[in-house]
Amino acid sequence: MIKYKKFLTKLSIFLLLISANSIVLAESKKMCIFDLLGANGPVFTYMKDYKTAALAWGVELELKPYTSERVAAEDFKAGLCDAVSFTGIRARQFNSFTGSLDAIGALPSYDYLKSVIATISASKAAKLMINAPYEVVGIFPAGTAYMFVNDKTIDTVGELAGKRIAILDSDPAQLEMVSFVGGSAVGTSLANMYSKFNNGSVDVAFGPAIVYEAMELYKGLEPKGGVINFPLAQLTMQVLIRQEKFPEGYGQKSRDFVLGQFDTGMGLVKKYEGTIPDKFWVTIPEADKPNYLEVFRQSRIRLKGKGIYDAKMLKIMRILRCKKDPSQSECTAADKE
């Protein structure tokens, strides 16, 4: 009996040592997270679940919230963060392949977005997720980018001419499109774009549905504004790491996990879309949709030529669009993306 007790004691000590070693083996890494609402926002909340999952991959993440996406990107580039989470538009400077997912008009719906993310998150596409020293280890939906206009009559491509349109200083793609439609581009950041819309400094702003309540856009929409119910782009949030700072295999485990959370993320996206009152939604004339699509397509082609959009990603998205709807004129056009 005494020998049995001694055995149990030794076994308990052994198990405790294993547990302690497991904790030691979980490397501590800093992660910068961009969320307009800071530590109380939906992105930061989601990343708490990601942090829990990362423990199983041998990493303990120290999460730091940022309300400035520019600062988060600068800190990541400077090595002050080992990992980062921000928009796909901002991620483009670190990986143009995944950063082109948010290309103007490239993905008509969330089903298209899920198909592309599933394809590029697979292990056979892992090389495309690496642009040394960086690796994209997760992509999740941030919602469709809609146009918020201060006048509902701005519902066709032609009516954008001469309008003051807010664009992100960090995204040359937006400047290209605004110039193409004859609008007047007003440089902004995510921090001040929506205040400019609310105070009337710009006629048009864009963003996902979450900004409606978070940035109080009802102030800029009243009394005659609207939200154009036509996708400018499918926005994403992307998780990047400095590859050499993380255990081997971390990237694929992370991509698999984030892909598995896609539907959960979509539930949140649709919840925010439901907060926009019906009175603000504007359906554009059916006859004008081809005009929008052609403007988007020509913009993507020019931006590919300038090296802003990645040719391989554009091709993947075009193939998907034509597979789902081969009747589209772009599928037989000579000037393919």
FENFENKA-V632695 format. One record per pair of residues at least 6 apart in sequence whose ideal C-beta (glycine too) atoms are under 8 Angstrom apart, sorted by the first residue. I is the first residue (numbers start at 0). J is the second residue. Records with the same first field share a line. If there is no record, write none. Layout:
I: J / J
//
This chain:
24: 57
25: 54 / 57 / 58 / 59
26: 57 / 58 / 59 / 245 / 246
27: 58 / 59 / 61
28: 58 / 59 / 60 / 61 / 81 / 82 / 244 / 245
29: 60 / 61 / 63 / 79 / 80 / 81 / 82
30: 46 / 50 / 60 / 61 / 62 / 63 / 80 / 81 / 82 / 83 / 84
31: 63 / 65 / 71 / 74 / 75 / 79 / 80 / 82 / 83 / 84
32: 42 / 43 / 46 / 62 / 63 / 64 / 65 / 71 / 83 / 84 / 85
33: 42 / 65 / 66 / 67 / 68 / 71 / 83 / 84 / 85 / 86 / 89
34: 40 / 41 / 42 / 43 / 64 / 65 / 66
35: 66 / 189 / 209 / 210 / 213 / 214
36: 43 / 66 / 213
37: 43 / 64 / 65 / 66
38: 64
40: 64 / 213
41: 209 / 267
42: 84 / 236
43: 62 / 64
45: 139 / 260 / 264
46: 60 / 62 / 84
47: 62
48: 260
49: 60 / 137 / 238 / 253 / 256 / 257
50: 59 / 60 / 62
52: 253 / 256
53: 59 / 60 / 253
55: 252
56: 246 / 248 / 249 / 252 / 253
57: 246 / 249
58: 245 / 246 / 249
60: 82
63: 80
65: 71 / 74
66: 190
67: 188 / 189 / 190
68: 85 / 86 / 89 / 169 / 188 / 189
69: 89 / 169 / 188
71: 80 / 83 / 85 / 89
72: 83 / 85 / 89 / 92
74: 80 / 83
75: 82 / 83 / 239
78: 241
81: 240 / 241 / 244 / 245
82: 136 / 238 / 239 / 240 / 241 / 245
83: 238 / 239 / 240
84: 236 / 237 / 238 / 239
85: 236 / 237
86: 101 / 141 / 234 / 235 / 236 / 237
87: 97 / 98 / 100 / 101 / 138 / 141 / 234 / 235 / 236 / 237
88: 98 / 101 / 167 / 169 / 170 / 172 / 234
89: 169
90: 97 / 98 / 135 / 237 / 239
91: 98 / 99 / 101 / 170 / 307
92: 98
93: 130 / 133 / 135 / 239
94: 128 / 129 / 130 / 133 / 135 / 239
95: 130 / 306 / 307 / 308 / 309 / 312
96: 119 / 127 / 128 / 130 / 309 / 311 / 312
97: 119 / 127 / 128 / 135 / 138 / 237 / 312
98: 237 / 309
99: 105 / 308 / 309 / 312 / 313
100: 106 / 112 / 115 / 116 / 138 / 233 / 235 / 312 / 316
101: 144 / 232 / 233 / 234 / 235
102: 172 / 232 / 299 / 302 / 308 / 312 / 313 / 316
103: 172 / 173 / 176 / 231 / 232 / 295 / 298 / 299 / 302
104: 230 / 231 / 232 / 291 / 292 / 294 / 295 / 296 / 298 / 299
105: 232 / 233 / 295 / 299 / 313 / 316 / 320
106: 112 / 115 / 230 / 232 / 233 / 316 / 320
107: 230 / 320
108: 230 / 233
109: 140 / 143 / 233 / 265 / 268
111: 233 / 316 / 319 / 320 / 323
112: 140 / 233 / 235
113: 140 / 261 / 265
114: 319
115: 315 / 316 / 319
116: 138 / 139 / 235 / 258 / 261
117: 258 / 261
118: 124 / 315
119: 127 / 128 / 138 / 315
120: 138 / 254 / 255 / 257 / 258
122: 251
125: 250 / 251
127: 311
128: 134 / 135 / 136 / 250 / 254
129: 135 / 242 / 250
131: 242
132: 241 / 242 / 243
133: 239 / 240 / 241 / 242
134: 239 / 240 / 241 / 242 / 250
135: 237 / 238 / 239 / 250 / 254
136: 238 / 239 / 240 / 249 / 250 / 253 / 254 / 257
137: 237 / 238 / 253 / 254 / 256 / 257 / 258
138: 235 / 236 / 237 / 238 / 254 / 257 / 258
139: 235 / 236 / 257 / 260 / 261 / 264
140: 233 / 234 / 235 / 236 / 261 / 264 / 265 / 268
141: 207 / 209 / 234 / 235 / 236 / 268
142: 207 / 208 / 209 / 234 / 268 / 271 / 272
143: 207 / 208 / 230 / 231 / 232 / 233 / 234 / 272
144: 205 / 206 / 207 / 230 / 231 / 232 / 233 / 234
145: 205 / 206 / 207 / 208 / 226 / 227 / 228 / 229 / 230 / 231
146: 153 / 203 / 204 / 205 / 226 / 227 / 229 / 231
147: 196 / 203 / 204 / 205 / 206 / 211 / 216 / 219 / 220 / 224 / 225 / 226 / 227
148: 154 / 202 / 203 / 224 / 225 / 226 / 227 / 281
149: 196 / 199 / 202 / 203 / 219 / 220 / 223 / 224
150: 202 / 223 / 224 / 225
151: 223 / 224 / 225 / 281
152: 158
153: 159 / 162 / 202 / 203 / 227
154: 225 / 227 / 281 / 283 / 284 / 287
155: 283 / 284 / 287 / 290
156: 180 / 287 / 290 / 291 / 294
157: 290
159: 177 / 180 / 181 / 182 / 203
160: 180 / 181 / 182
161: 181 / 182 / 183
162: 182 / 183 / 202 / 203
163: 182 / 183 / 185 / 200 / 201 / 202 / 203
164: 177 / 182 / 183 / 184 / 185 / 201 / 202 / 203 / 204
165: 185 / 187 / 192 / 195 / 196 / 201 / 203 / 204 / 205
166: 173 / 174 / 177 / 184 / 185 / 186 / 187
167: 173 / 186 / 187 / 188 / 189 / 192
168: 186 / 187 / 188
169: 188
171: 302 / 305 / 307
172: 298 / 302 / 307 / 308
173: 184
174: 184
175: 298 / 301 / 302 / 305 / 307
176: 294 / 295 / 298
177: 183 / 184
178: 184
179: 294 / 297 / 298 / 301
180: 294
182: 203
185: 195 / 200 / 201
187: 195 / 201
192: 201 / 204 / 206
193: 204 / 206 / 210 / 214 / 215 / 216 / 219
194: 214
195: 201 / 204
196: 203 / 204 / 216 / 219
197: 214 / 215 / 216 / 218 / 219
198: 219
199: 219
204: 216 / 219
205: 231
206: 214
207: 234 / 268 / 271
208: 268 / 271 / 272 / 274 / 275
209: 268 / 271
210: 216
211: 217 / 226 / 271 / 274 / 275
212: 271 / 274
217: 279
220: 226 / 279
224: 279
225: 279 / 280 / 281
226: 275 / 279 / 280 / 281
227: 281 / 283
228: 280 / 281 / 282 / 283
229: 283 / 288 / 291
238: 253 / 257
240: 249 / 250 / 253
242: 250
283: 291
289: 328
292: 327 / 329
296: 329 / 332 / 336
299: 308 / 313 / 336
300: 334 / 336
302: 308
303: 309 / 310 / 313 / 336
310: 336
313: 336
314: 336
316: 336
317: 329 / 335 / 336
320: 327 / 329 / 330
321: 327 / 329 / 330
324: 330
329: 335 / 336
//
